[in-house]
Amino acid sequence: MEIKDKITGIIFGLFGSIIASFCVALAASFLTDDPWTILLSGIIVGMTSSFANAFGPLVSSSQVLNNKIYSKQDIEQSLASFLLTFVIVALPLIPYILISDLALARMISIMTGLVLLFIFGVQHAQLKHHSPLLYGFMMVSIGIVSACVCYYVVHLLM
């Protein structure tokens, strides 16, 4: 697999991980005002999503069915992808620990997540030769819709 394809795959996996992490933390922030519970909620989702995105391709059914033997480089690349993804998805969660005003922490967390979606949307589009701004704003739109859905689901079920 070409490095460009691997980077594209990592970026594509980041989209779901970023959205899942900051949306779960957002939902948790409406259920509790404990910053550590909010942080841990987002981190657990971010970590599991990062792990699935990084190691899932190694055990995909097509590779298992073809009896592919994995090299040390495959494992190292998956581990590096996991760590990089985990660090990136944790960025929108930091405001919940650093800012005591929960409403402000929510807004900064959401904005951080949306900025990350835009940045990686632009990068993904450039690798795929699509319109960077259009793709970046499309990813931001998906993030906004996801945050709104989380907000309304929590408030409907409370």
ABEGO torsion letter per residue (X at the ends): XBAAAAAAAAAAAAAAAAAAAAAAAAAAAAABABAAAAAAAAAAAAAAAAAAAAAAAAABAAAAAAGBBBBAAAAAAAAAAAAAAAAAAAAAAAAAAABABAAAAAAAAAAAAAAAAAAAAAAAAAAAGBBAAAAAAAAAAAAAAAAAAAAAAAAAAX
